[in-house]
Amino acid sequence: AQKVTQAQTEISVVEKEDVTLDCVYETRDTTYYLFWYKQPPSGELVFLIRRNSFDEQNEISGRYSWNFQKSTSSFNFTITASQVVDSAVYFCALRRTLYGGATNKLIFGTGTLLAVQP
Amino acid sequence: EAQVTQNPRYLITVTGKKLTVTCSQNMNHEYMSWYRQDPGLGLRQIYYSMNVEVTDKGDVPEGYKVSRKEKRNFPLILESPSPNQTSLYFCASNRGGGSETQYFGPGTRLLVL
């Protein structure tokens, strides 16, 4: 079975603190894709990053960084020097690759609500 | 601007009154999907389409219908809405292939009384 677990329901930090959002996934596939999306209070879903299962390089984009560890089935997201504008719900998602991607389904975790206090 | 649009953004209706939520994308994507978001459950796929006239069920298809008569449009139809369909709905589109990123519309908040 495919599953994504975001054990942290809510996190509250003070501005400028670093914060890590955890994501653990389950899959028996050897090829798969992992994603992070941000949902700000306005409600839309904003794509942040995609990582395939063959690429375990960490990624850094400005204040954002992602740590993909296949050995622990984790794809954690760190925000450095958090800002109030980072306040949002963050979703981790898994997508299988099967028969050319025919399932086209993202399997989402339940999300982590990040509140950054000024 | 590349985007996925949904209408309406907010809708209040009553049980049993048929409604349609429209979705349109201007990126010439083959794949389109509908998801619903509920507290504590994340997002779950309702239906998806791989191309014109090709649709299939996702994880929670009961009570919903879709059609894909044109590549750009993928409407979600609730023939007889019930209160348990009160939710936040998202349409998404992506190019074909397992690796492609899904891009989401702004969401439609539906309340069924």
Interface residues (C-beta under 8 A of the other chain):
Chain A: V4 T31 Y33 F35 Y37 G43 E44 L45 F47 R50 N52 F91 A93 R95 R96 T97 L98 G100 G101 A102 T103 N104 K105 L106 F108 G109 T110 G111
Chain B: Y31 S33 Y35 G40 L41 G42 L43 R44 Q45 Y48 M50 G58 D59 L88 F90 A92 N94 G96 G97 G98 S99 E100 T101 Q102 Y103 F104 G105 P106 G107 R109
